[in-house]
Amino acid sequence: MPGTSGRFRCGGLQVELQTARLTASIVPTEVITYRRREPGRPFLADLLRQERAPADALWIVSWGFDVPRQLRLLRGRPVAYHAHSSGYGFDLPAGVPVLAVSRNTLGYWGDRAPRNPLFLVPNALESQWLERGARPGSVALEQAPDPAAPALASSAEPSAAPPDRVARRRPIDVLVQKRKCSAYVLKQLVPALRDRGLTVEVQSGWVDDLVGLFNSATVVLYDSADYWRGRGVSEGFGLPPIEALACGCVLFSSLNHALADSLDPGLLGHQIGCGSLASDLERITAAVADPERWYPAPARLEQLLESCAEPALLSRWALALTAIDHHWDLLLSGVPPLVAPGLLGLRTGQWFTRLRTVLARRR
């Protein structure tokens, strides 16, 4: 990674550090920086001067904009690409495996590098989201204090309120994370929701306890389609919507790129920007008033969360790393990698097919 703090701090960095922690329970794993020297961490240029290729380590690169240069520096060594966003425009050398974090990214490389080894290893939810998320039926919800209850205990008998009452009384009606959010949500939808009397919080900057923040919100809005379209790359995995669901929030989200991997509209979440501002206002207001009607089915949600939990991802990493080790053993022994046909050749073939079709129609 380029660095592990300061200007490099972001969701992608946190996921990579979490991945290094996971893989460390399978094989010895070390985080290496290459742009900035950091105390206690190896620096790439130093290691390459000391190590004769191919050596014994598998190198994993991940920072999209830097991947082509990293692959050139690591030529002759076992290497794999941990692919988050797609659309950077580069091609991979023959034989370089791809560890895709989503089916969207897997499909991208399945088209662009169909002869390279491909693996699906979604990003893992940190255990705190599963343990502390106050979703219906969770232990965290049963233990959560009622925000509407008086500070002093009453001698009266407990009320017969249903166990999911906390979700109806959360202090934040609608939560929006400003980063990556669309102008539509920030400039049109948020003011209109506030005009309806809803408590809307637009969160920006670093938050020490995101689980606590999400547990305080009834509805979460996530709309990243415009953000990624403007940058020419994709939403790599989309953890915030899943984190919101883990905390028992009603989710309204865009469905771009990898978000479509997990968000089944109407069943696990709901589409934001669904045709008109009036439609969004009507549905979000209804969800704040009666969130239980808008929650996903608990069994369906738990199935999604279990698939993103660290134990499930650990087994995926173990299988992928074993296969990649064997793959590189073959290549380093002299077995040539498969090479996909060049794009020019494929397009030439496509052009001739179309030409034959046109000529056949004129006969």
Buried (B, 14 or more C-beta within 10 A) or exposed (E): BBBBEEEBEEBBBBBBEBBBBBBEEBEEBEBBBBBBEBEEBBBBEEBBEEEEEBBEBBBBBBBBEBBBEBBEBBEEBBBBBBBBBBBBEEBBBBBBBBBBBBBBBBBBBBEBBEEBBBBBBBBBBBEBBBEBBBBBBBEBBEEBEEEEEEEEEEEEEEEEEEEBBBBBEBEBBBBBBEEBBBEBBBEBBBEBBEEEEBBBBBBEEEEEEBBEBBBBBBBBBBBBBBBBBEEEBBBBBBBBBBBBBBBBBBBBBBBBBBBBBBBEEEEBBBBBBEEEEEEBBEBBBEBBEEBEEBBBEEEEBBEBBEBBBBEBBBEBBBEBBEEBEEBBEEBEEEEEBEEBEEEEEEEEEEEEEEEEEEEEEEE
